[in-house]
Amino acid sequence: MAMIVCWSAILRDEGRGRTTGSIVRDERSARGYLSRAMPAGRDPTVIPTGVYVESIEFTTSNNVVVSGYVWQRYPPNTPKDLTRGVVFPEADESHLEDRDIAYERTAADGTKTTGWYFNATFRQRFDYRTYPLDRQNVWLRMWQPDFDKDAVLVPDFSSYPPWLDKDLLGTDPQLVSGEWRPMYTAYSYARYVYPSSFGLKPYDGPVNYPDLYFNMVYERDYTGAVVGNLVPVALIALVVFASLFVTSRDQKFELFGSNTFAVMAFLVTMLLVVVVDHNEIRSVSADGSVMYMEYVFFGLYLLLLLVTANGVLIALDRPGEILTKQGNLPAKALYWPLLVGIVLVATISVFFGVGW
């Protein structure tokens, strides 16, 4: 019952998978953030920038391929020497070039709109500690190419309907994302301190300015992970539990044509199967962190050890009344509470921030 309550709370929690930085949902909130984040006395050139993602594919634990369009609107007062385009710092092809231009338009008031098509691999650090109930934020961080120019990127909210995060604005409604389900999209700003002048001038202090992000938050469809990983583990746990019924000093033990050595050989076989499945799970994470699902394997390792020790002690002439009582009943009674208890403690620790 405790596990059901915990899982229900976890699946209903919309706060997991937060965006990077501070979310902005309209021009007013974006300008309000910049007025607080930019140094006093600066009047930067504002460049409205928009994104429309057409496809996304998770290729490895840290790589995701994203394709779509990005555009910018340049007001008539935009400095002529300001480099047009956007830099994606995490992408393998970070700078949009002239050959990537998909369209250009000039409005009656002199505002020029340039759109680029991009298809790039973005390398990002994803958090798999809550796998298979994890949520990941795929972000597109955007820089203005000229670090020494007083210019700042702002979301082009005029090119979208009124922004609602769950409307998944900025992404294709037919976007295919495999085992990932889209939750919401949002623009945000985050401030970083860059201890470098990037070679544009002598270093006189860290560069501190806000970076524009387009966030796409996804949650994993855990059905595949449960069917492919947890169901086999549950079956192994059932079979190991069944071995307790043939581990007894009762004469019925002889009817199974088994002995302590046969039970130990069976448990070693089960251990090898569990190790193989565990290694397959480990391939999901690339940073070496312990994932939530792994605690099920840790619990099963402990039970395999305890069941083996139980069989050895019963085979001795001095097993003690506590083990032989009512046909190994104490071991049978403690098996499932111990396994589920380990998973419950791990659930509370991982998802609710309560330490061990």
Secondary structure, DSSP 8 states (H G I E B T S, - for coil): -HHHHHHHHHHH-TTSS--SSEEE-SHHHHHHHHHHHS-TT---EEEEEEEEEEEEEE-SSSEEEEEEEEEEEE-TTS-TTS--S-B-TTBSS-B--GGGEEEEEE-TTS-EEEEEEEEEEEE-----TTTTS-EEEEEEEEB-S-TTS-EEEEE-GGGSSS--GGGTTTB-TT---TTEEEEEEEEEEEEEEE---TTSS---S-EEEEEEEEEEEEEE-HHHHIIIIIHHHHHHHHHHHHHGGG-SSSTHHHHTT--HHHHHHHHHHHHHHHHHHHHHHHTT-SS----TTHHHHHHHHHHHHHHHHHHHHHHSS---HHHHTTTTHHHHHHHHHHHHHHHHHHHHHHHH----
